[in-house]
Amino acid sequence: MAVVADRSRRSLTENDQAVASLDVAEAAAASKREELAGSLRNKEAAGDELAVHDVDPISGDPLDSEELSAGESGQAPDAQAGGSDGGDPPPASGDSNRPRWLLPVGIALSVLLIGLLVLSVFFGIKTVNGFRLEQGRDNVLATAKQAAANLTTFNFETAEADVQRLKDSTTPTFESGFANDKNTFVKFLRDGKVKMTGDITEGGVLSYDGNTAHVLVAVKAQVGNAAQPQAQARNYRMDITMVYQDGRWLANAAEFVQ
């Protein structure tokens, strides 16, 4: 019995110790759970604070990472996006104030000015050429009139000088045809005491190309001689061929026409 009682006491003692150990373990577990609960409460509080800062104060929508980083740096998200994405920079003040129609209007005005310049040059050249042509016609007409006057003006007293004046206004071709009859002509003037004075009444250029010209000249001449001292009027029309040689106009041929 004593052995049984002793075993019973030991068994009770072991049970008490086991229960005590369970109590200690439960107390430790309860303490650990309390610490975990406190830690969770702290984390939830911190999360709520962050959540308050991560919400757009106007719309109430949560902010993304770019908006948060922009808020921390003090710049707007669009400004950061524009700078980081390489978007178009804001227009300069001069470009923004320039009207859009200014460029096409400037191009149109430039084209118009170039057209006016081309027209001015074209008409200027035409005017100069026309002036030169008119001046050339005037020169050949004046020279032809003088040649006609030389052909119809002689005086037996100045026959040699008159013939020389005629030679000076004609080409060598014309002069060569006249030279063979020069002495005969001078003798005729002197023997007949011929006086002839030609006055040009009108004249016109029939054709002109800058190097040759045909000129029609009307002459009214007063003719007198020994047999008839009283001068008589005679009218002539002459077709004179003019050529430009050695920088001047000369008579190359002359023909009396009706």
Order of alpha helices (4+ residues) and beta strands (2+ residues): alpha-alpha-alpha-alpha-alpha-beta-alpha-alpha-alpha-beta-beta-beta-beta
